[in-house]
Amino acid sequence: MQRNHLPASPGEERIDRMRIAVLILLHKWTDQQKRLVEFLSREYEVFIHADKRSKLAIQPDSPRVHFYSEYKAYWGHHSLNEATLFLFRQAARIGFDRYLLISGEDVPLKPLHEITRFFAANDQEFFEHHAMPRAQWSDNGGFDRLDFFYPKVLSRGPAHPLANKLNILLERLNRRLLIPAMRKVGRRPRLPVEYWGGGQWLNLSGHCVEQMLAWLDANPWYERKFRWTRCSDEIFFHTLIFNFVQDVEVRNDHLRYIDWHSGPEIPRVMRGSDLDKMRQSPALFARKFDLNVDPAVIDALYAGLG
């Protein structure tokens, strides 16, 4: 007996066709990251870049998971932009309707079908953005990050505690001695564009990513301009999209639940006391989480996702 099916509405058809890539930057591979990747790869393609210094050798269990370790990705250094661009380029070879950039310390707050439905209904670009100089940022509203020279040695990352202490000492010397000296000589020239900055977590349409990568391929000077900068992963993509990507609508929302105020960490590592606030949030993901701080809150969130 042949079963008759009602025709799907255009919205349902779009949801069924929606192709989503999740790009993950990580520097460790614990049960927490494995769980995140296994969950996301049920429906999405997952592209992982591990800091080359971590020497991780991940063997994906799913053909939907793609693992790379091409760059030594230092915190605060342009190498984070390089690693992020690498993931965008790898994913764009396949082509997707939506690209989500997250960290290995994220946990989804919504089931995958709800995330898919959201992006099927909303084709805008979603990321936090503010015109620079940004009042909430120190160092001349963020412009000192771009105007002065920041050698790679000042970029922190997973390292021996003594190495991190040395980096902190060098950073203080840079701020107190080198930057004041450079101010007298004159800052590096800025680009003749409007600068924008915000959190690095991006949710971009395929249309936006295609334009972004094509423009960068044709204009390699833009990426070179951000070498030897500081924390420019919070500026590089925002400025690029607002100045050089056409026909996109940008929403000032990174779709993440992040607590910058409660502490004791900045941002806060989520605990069981944060569950109700996260569950009531419209955000699609939350961060940060740490198995060593509160594994139960991670279990509770995944239990609610099905």
C-alpha positions in Angstrom: 0.0 0.0 0.0 1.5 3.4 -1.0 1.6 6.0 1.7 0.6 9.5 0.7 2.6 12.4 2.2 1.5 15.9 2.6 3.8 18.3 0.6 6.3 20.1 2.8 5.9 23.8 3.1 8.6 26.0 1.6 9.9 26.6 5.1 10.3 22.9 5.8 11.9 22.3 2.5 14.5 25.0 3.3 15.2 23.4 6.7 15.7 20.0 5.0 18.2 21.6 2.5 20.1 23.7 5.1 23.8 22.8 5.2 25.6 24.0 8.3 29.4 23.9 9.0 30.7 24.3 12.5 34.3 25.6 12.8 36.0 24.9 16.1 39.3 26.3 17.4 40.7 24.2 20.2 43.9 23.6 22.1 42.9 20.4 24.0 41.0 17.2 23.4 39.2 15.9 26.4 35.9 14.1 26.9 34.3 17.6 26.9 35.5 18.4 23.3 34.8 14.8 22.1 31.2 15.1 23.3 30.7 18.5 21.6 32.0 17.2 18.3 30.0 13.9 18.5 26.8 15.9 19.2 27.3 18.4 16.4 28.4 15.9 13.8 25.0 14.1 14.1 23.7 16.7 11.6 26.5 19.1 10.8 29.9 19.0 9.2 32.5 19.9 11.8 35.9 21.5 10.9 38.4 21.4 13.8 41.7 23.3 14.0 43.9 22.3 16.9 46.8 24.5 18.0 49.9 22.9 16.4 51.7 23.2 19.7 49.2 20.9 21.4 50.4 18.0 19.2 46.9 16.6 19.1 46.4 13.7 16.8 42.6 13.3 16.6 41.2 10.4 14.6 37.6 11.4 13.7 35.0 8.7 14.1 32.7 10.3 11.5 33.2 11.4 7.9 31.5 14.6 8.9 34.4 15.6 11.1 37.5 17.2 9.5 40.6 17.7 11.6 43.6 20.0 11.0 46.5 21.3 12.9 48.3 23.8 10.6 49.1 26.7 12.8 50.6 27.5 16.1 47.7 29.5 17.3 48.8 31.9 20.0 46.3 33.8 22.1 46.2 37.4 21.1 48.2 36.8 17.9 47.4 37.1 14.2 47.9 33.3 14.0 44.3 33.0 15.4 43.1 34.9 12.3 45.2 32.5 10.1 43.7 29.4 11.8 40.2 30.8 11.5 40.6 31.7 7.8 42.1 28.2 7.2 38.9 26.6 8.6 36.7 28.9 6.5 38.6 28.0 3.4 38.5 24.3 4.0 34.8 24.3 4.7 34.1 26.6 1.7 35.6 24.0 -0.6 32.5 21.9 0.1 30.1 24.9 0.4 27.5 25.5 3.1 24.6 27.7 3.8 25.8 28.7 7.2 29.2 28.8 9.0 29.3 28.9 12.8 32.6 29.6 14.6 32.7 28.3 18.2 35.4 27.2 20.7 36.0 23.8 22.2 34.6 25.2 25.5 31.1 25.8 24.1 28.0 23.7 24.7 24.8 24.0 22.6 21.8 25.4 24.4 19.3 24.3 21.7 18.7 21.0 19.9 20.3 20.9 16.5 16.9 21.0 14.7 16.1 24.3 16.4 19.5 25.7 15.4 18.9 24.7 11.8 15.4 26.1 11.9 16.7 29.4 13.3 19.1 29.9 10.4 16.7 28.7 7.8 14.4 31.5 8.9 17.1 34.1 9.4 19.7 34.7 6.6 21.4 37.6 8.3 25.0 37.7 9.6 25.1 37.3 13.4 28.1 38.6 15.4 28.7 41.2 18.1 30.0 44.4 16.6 30.8 48.0 17.8 32.3 50.9 16.0 35.8 51.7 17.1 37.0 53.2 19.2 34.9 51.1 21.5 34.3 52.6 25.0 34.4 49.3 26.8 37.9 48.5 25.5 41.0 49.9 27.1 44.1 51.0 25.1 42.5 53.8 23.1 39.2 52.0 22.5 41.1 49.1 20.9 43.2 51.0 18.4 46.4 50.4 20.3 46.0 46.7 19.3 46.5 47.8 15.7 48.7 50.9 16.0 51.7 49.5 17.7 54.0 46.5 17.2 53.2 43.4 19.2 55.8 40.6 18.7 54.7 37.0 18.9 56.7 36.4 22.1 54.0 38.5 23.9 51.2 36.0 22.8 50.2 33.6 25.5 49.0 30.1 25.2 49.2 26.6 26.8 52.8 26.6 28.2 54.9 26.0 31.2 53.9 28.4 34.1 57.4 30.0 34.0 57.0 30.7 30.3 53.6 32.4 30.9 55.1 34.5 33.7 57.9 35.6 31.3 55.3 36.5 28.7 53.4 38.6 31.2 56.7 40.4 32.2 57.5 41.1 28.5 54.0 42.4 28.0 54.4 44.8 30.8 57.7 46.0 29.4 56.1 46.4 26.0 53.3 48.5 27.5 55.4 50.7 29.8 58.5 51.2 27.5 58.1 50.2 23.9 54.6 51.5 23.2 55.3 54.9 24.8 58.4 55.1 22.7 56.5 54.2 19.6 53.9 56.9 20.4 56.6 59.5 20.2 57.8 58.1 16.8 54.3 57.8 15.5 51.8 55.0 15.2 51.5 52.6 12.3 49.2 54.0 9.6 45.7 52.8 9.7 43.6 51.6 6.7 41.2 54.2 5.2 38.2 52.3 6.5 35.7 52.3 9.3 37.0 49.9 12.0 34.7 47.6 13.8 35.3 45.2 16.7 33.5 42.7 18.9 33.6 39.1 20.1 35.3 36.6 17.7 32.3 34.2 17.5 30.8 34.5 14.1 27.6 33.1 12.5 28.0 33.8 8.8 25.9 33.0 5.7 27.4 31.2 2.7 26.9 34.3 0.7 29.0 36.3 3.1 31.8 33.7 3.4 32.1 33.4 -0.4 32.5 37.1 -0.8 34.9 37.4 2.2 37.3 34.7 0.9 37.2 35.9 -2.7 38.0 39.5 -1.6 40.9 38.3 0.6 42.3 36.2 -2.2 42.3 39.3 -4.4 43.6 41.6 -1.7 46.3 39.8 0.3 47.5 43.2 1.7 44.6 43.2 4.1 45.7 40.1 6.0 49.4 41.3 6.0 48.2 44.6 7.6 47.1 42.6 10.7 50.4 40.9 11.4 52.1 41.9 14.7 48.8 43.2 16.1 47.2 42.3 19.4 43.8 40.4 19.8 42.9 41.4 16.2 40.7 38.3 15.9 38.1 40.7 17.5 38.6 43.2 14.7 39.8 41.5 11.5 36.6 39.9 10.4 34.3 42.6 11.6 36.1 45.4 9.8 36.4 43.2 6.6 32.7 42.4 6.5 31.5 46.0 7.1 33.8 47.5 4.6 34.2 45.0 1.8 31.3 42.5 1.8 28.2 43.6 -0.1 24.5 42.9 0.2 24.5 41.5 3.7 22.5 42.4 6.8 24.4 42.2 10.1 22.7 41.7 13.4 24.5 42.7 16.6 24.2 39.4 18.3 26.7 36.5 18.5 24.0 34.1 19.7 26.1 33.1 22.7 25.4 33.1 26.4 28.6 34.5 28.0 28.8 35.9 31.5 31.5 38.6 31.7 30.4 40.0 35.1 29.8 37.4 37.7 33.3 35.9 38.0 35.4 34.5 39.5 36.8 33.9 36.0 36.5 36.4 33.1 34.5 35.2 31.4 32.8 33.0 34.0 33.1 29.2 33.7 29.5 28.0 33.9 28.2 26.1 36.9 25.0 24.5 38.0 23.8 27.8 39.5 23.8 29.2 35.9 21.5 26.5 34.5 18.2 28.4 34.7 19.7 31.5 33.1 21.2 29.5 30.3 18.0 27.6 29.6 15.9 30.7 29.5 18.3 32.4 27.1 17.5 32.7 23.4 21.2 32.1 22.7 22.1 29.0 20.6 25.4 28.2 22.5 26.9 29.0 25.9 30.5 29.3 27.0 32.8 28.7 28.9 32.6 25.2 30.4 35.3 23.1 32.1 35.0 19.5 33.2 37.4 20.3 36.0 35.1 23.0 37.4 31.6 21.5 37.0 31.0 18.5 34.9 27.4 18.2 36.1 26.3 21.4 34.4 27.5 20.0 31.0 25.7 16.7 31.6 22.5 18.6 32.5 22.6 20.7 29.3 23.2 17.8 27.0 20.4 15.8 28.7 18.0 18.5 27.7 19.0 18.4 24.1 17.9 14.9 23.3 
